[in-house]
Amino acid sequence: MSKSSYWRTSQSLPRFEKARVARLTKIMNTNGSNHIPYAGNNVSNNFPGEAMAENDTFLFTSESVGEGHPDKICDQVSDAIVDAFLQADPFARVSCQCAAKTGMIFVCGDVVSKAKVDYHKIVRNTIKSIGYDGSVKGFDYKTCNVLLAMEEPDPEMSPSHMYHEADSVEYENAPAGDQGLMFGYATDETEECMPLTILLSHQLNAKIAELRKNGALPWARPDTKTQVTVEYRIQQGATVPVRVHTVVISVQHDETVTQEQLRQDLREKVISAVIPAHYLDSKTVYHLQPSGRFIIGGPQGDAGLTGRKIIVDTYGGWGAHGGGSLSGKDGAKIDRCASYAARWVAKSLVKAGLCRRALVQISYAMGVSEPLSITVFSFGTSSKSEEDLLRIIKNNFDLRPGKIIQDLDLRKPKFLPTAAYGHFGRPGFSWEVPKPLTI
């Protein structure tokens, strides 16, 4: 939309909508030429896409939840079922959702496969591995009721969802099974090319689970939540962490531990082991078990549902999100394969030194193999134009769904590990290996 057409459109909007549209227009202007600079050295209220003086800072927060959170239980059960089918049948088409509440887990969805799996065994083993082995913890893998409603879909509903063992050439041209838009984000603020806020939030939860399982935190139970606020400054469009502003941790626990002991353990055994000391200072705020006792947790404390932690799963509020969840879907589902591909592209651009931040959007239509659109934003951190970056993407990546599946090896059972602590920023995932680019 041209500037003149923007103004013609916006004149009919209410005043508060005009202000919102004008703000968004400034945010999307990555060159910053139309921005109103923020004056002063205080923490800014500006969105991190807006122009800011180099010494100004802003706060940004991301949260994560542990593997024992009710929603994450469901994500893990769903992906365990996907992996079980792919282990026996790489061409299986699986869409599996779960809901959990006190003493029960409901598994539903669609599957087309030559394989047969033991749903009850998969569900119980997954819950056991998380650590729910007694009703006192809020869930028990041995006694919970497992309800099933897995069906084979009608081929007329969506032929592109049907089981099909194709040769490599035919598979490359397989159409997208659904429409949608997917985003990938990368930033050079960490070695993993992930925002520090979500990276630390995940690592805090993972450390708590590690110490719970090895006995170093004997009072801890599986349901945990973390949240990290980081103070950033903008450096020529890049986001540079300055310090950790606030740390929030809540851990389900047994009846014996005192709040004092719990908080001491979190400070000494978790935070000190995860957050680099140079990010912590005398002004860092700690909210450790801020609500007090947290004995009732897991599905007993709250209902769980697959796909309800999509921001935790991705970039912690950074970048953007197209709305589709990831867990419970085989690698041919466009929500999953294109989200992984977009991250692969964004990280490859950053690791190649072509930009310091990258946000990539890819969109698809059902029944069409080629993406409808590919868009890249570098937030002013690249010496190349975004047209040049787009040309590099198109010359180096084939973003047809079938080719993504082949390049990222998504017909193998690899999805259960993604279902807790984030789908991005961890080793062992093919989409986290940057592709060498031909410039």
C-alpha positions, 0 to 999 in steps of 0.5 A: 500500500502506498503512503498516499493510499494509506492516508486515504484509508486511515482518514475514516478510522476512529481517532484511537484506530488512527493512532494504532495504525500509525504506530504499526506503520512506524514499527514495520518501517525497518529503515526508521526514516519516518520514526520519531526518536525516543529521547532520554536514557530511561527504560522505554515504552517503545516497541522493540521495532521502533526507533530508539536512541542508542542508549535507550533500553526497553524491557521484554518478557517471555515465559515457559512452562515445564514438562509437567504443566497440564498443557505440556503433558498433552503436547508430549502425549500427542507427539509421542503418538505421532512418533510411534506411528512414524517409527513403524510407518514413515508415511503415516498421516497423524493429527492427534490432540489430547485433553487432560484433567484429574485422573483422565486423559482424552486422546482424539484425532485422525490417523491414516497409516499401515501401522497399529500402535498401543495408545494406552501404553504410549500414554502411560509411558509418557506420563510416567517419564514426566514424573506423574507416578502417584495421585499425590502429585496430581496425576498417576500414570498407573491409574489414570483413565485413557479415553480414545477417539482416533478415527480415519478421515474421509478421503473426500474431505481432503485428498492431500491428507491421505496416505500416499507412498510416493517416489522422491520426485512425486513427493517433492511436488506434494501440495500443502494440506492446508492454507496458512501462514508461518513465521520463523525468527532468529537473532544474534543475541545468543549463540542459539540465535534465540531471544535470551528471554525465552532461552533462559525461561526454558533453561530454568524449567529444564534445570528444575526437571533435571534436579527433580529427577536426579534427587537434588530437589527432592521436594519438587514435583513436575508442574513448573512455570518460569518467566524472565524479563530482560532489559535490552538496548537497540544497536542499529536494529539489533536487540542487545541484552543488557541485564536480567530485570526480573525472574519468576519461578513457580514449582509444584512441591510436596508438603514437607519443604518450607518456603524458605528452603524452596526459595534458597534452592531455586536461587542456589541450585537453579538460577545460579546454574542457568543465568550467566552472572554478568546478567544479574545485579543488585537490582534484579528482582526475584519472584520465587514461589510468589503465590506461596504454597503450590502443592496441587498441580498438574491436571488436578490443578488445571485442565490441559490441552494440546497446542495451547502453548504456541508462544512458549513453543516458539519465540516467547512473544518475539517475531510473530506467530501465524496461529497454528500449533505444532505438537500432535501433527506429523511432519507433513502438516503445513503448520509444522513443516513450514514453521520449522522451515521458516526458522531454518531460513531465518537462522541460516541468514543470521548465522551467515552474517547477512543480518543480525535479526530475521523474521521470515513469513511463508504462506500456503494454500491447500492443494498448492505446492509452491508457497504463495508468498515469502517475506523477510524482515531484517529490522535494519540489521543487514547491509543488503536490501530485503529484496536481496535477502529474498533473492538469497532465500529463493536461490537457496531454499526450496520451500515446497512442503514435500521438499521441506519434509525431505530436506529436514528429514521430517518422516522420522520419529523426532517430535517428542523432544520438541514438545517441552522446552521449545521447538527451537534453539536446542541441538538435535533438530535438523532445522537448527542446523544452518544451511551454507548459503550461496550468495 
